[in-house]
Amino acid sequence: MDSFDPASIVVRGGHFIGGEYVDDDAARIDVARPSDGVVYASVPVADAAMIDRAVDNAFAAYRTSGWARMAPRERARILRRFADLVAADAATLAPLEALGSTRPVGDAFAWDVPYTAEGIRFYAEFADKLGGEVIATDHDHLGMTIAEPYGVIGAIAPWNFPLVMASWKIAPALAAGNAVVLKPSEMTPFSVLRLAELAVEAGVPKGIFNVVQGDGRTTGDALVRHPRIGKVTFTGSTRTGAAIMAACAETGTKPVTLELGGKSPQLVFADAPRLDDVARRIAGAIAGNAGQVCNAGSRLIVERSVADDLTARIRHIFAELKPGTTWTRGTTLPPIISEPQAARIEAIVKRTVASGAHLQCGGARADGGAPGAFYSPTILSNVTAQSEAVREEVFGPVLTVQTFDTEEEALALAQHPDYGLAAGVHSADIGRALRLVRGIEAGTVWVNRYGRTSDFMIPTGGYKRSGIGKDLGRQAYEANLRFKSVLIDLRS
């Protein structure tokens, strides 16, 4: 897609409740463009009263609209129409997504919007294909389970992939017959409002998909604590996820799905085929979206004999990246979401270098041609498990490098005391790869690739402090259902 003028994009703020835009005199949050720091809009902060309004509206729609009781095939048909409308609306959605996020417009047009549409289409097909089952019992009884929606799902989506992450939350929930109240990040609040509009246009009953704006402390907390929220789904930081889990336990022991932070290792053995391809894979896994990805491959663990060669190739790829605004065609290194986050990345790198790490490249701000917070892709070697950049989730384009001589040493380096979201193994030896797949504590392990495909059937989710439950796959659909057991005595 071609470049666009950010001033030409008109955004509509407020909450989207009951199929209509709602605003009030509540406190507001300024929304800035990451590419240049310009404040271009503001959104209201939904307080407890507004959350009551949104959740009560969603609950009423769930009870009276017929969405949950609709023939599953009809619900699937509406969701497929929703997906078609999303795909056809790329000319509106892609610039809107790029304007206020870290997603370059070309990427939003080519990947984010089609992926969002396909995800909705994928879960639409579950509506009439997965439910309860008849249970084996003795001859005089009939046992079964009945799958039922929770009612209202409370969803909180992150800022790094606003459309895609929102679709991970809403698509399985809607397909299962639930209503949804979604809180997007206050830093990227607008593209999901367009999603909500398109849902109504597709035939999703008003009130079934609602969007509330605000921060985590006020809006998010009120949402997850609301007594009519049947289940919570969240993607974001480990600290916030823990707070949400505690809030859910305090207010009704609601089930939760939490996809949280990561510090994912990439293990490269000397026999890995096509080192140039491996280098491209490693570089893309940490520089994509400027490293602002929960499963970014941020820890390179490489066999000593090829370490220098591989890191040299990665440095060359990093040098080819083009920093730029998200509305400029050809940008391959987008900005950091905010100045405070960029300052945090910079500080972690400086402290890690001060503790003895070797700075191979980067370690400084980049020139993106605009006042936004751009950061150069960075490689840190001579680090240990205690180094801050190895230990902490940086959420920026910072790659640490550790070397090994044996498979056992590689496995030991791969394990992280806190995180276990994803990992990569690069080797021509399939036996070794499978041993490491079994040994690495992570919810996803990729072999001779890094990153998911558009196969939505493969679930994602972490071990340890990287989360609980799964997004994507059959598991995400089932997580939006509760199962009732029924036993009928046929002798009566």
Helices and strands as residue ranges (DSSP letters): G 6-8, E 15-17, E 20-22, E 28-32, E 39-44, H 48-64, H 72-88, H 90-100, H 105-107, I 108-112, H 113-124, E 133-135, E 141-149, E 152-156, H 162-175, E 179-183, H 191-202, E 209-211, I 216-220, H 221-225, E 231-235, H 238-250, E 256-259, E 265-268, H 275-287, G 288-291, E 299-303, H 304-320, H 339-354, E 358-361, E 378-381, H 388-391, E 398-404, H 407-414, E 419-420, E 422-426, H 430-439, E 444-447, E 463-464, E 467-468, H 473-478, E 481-489
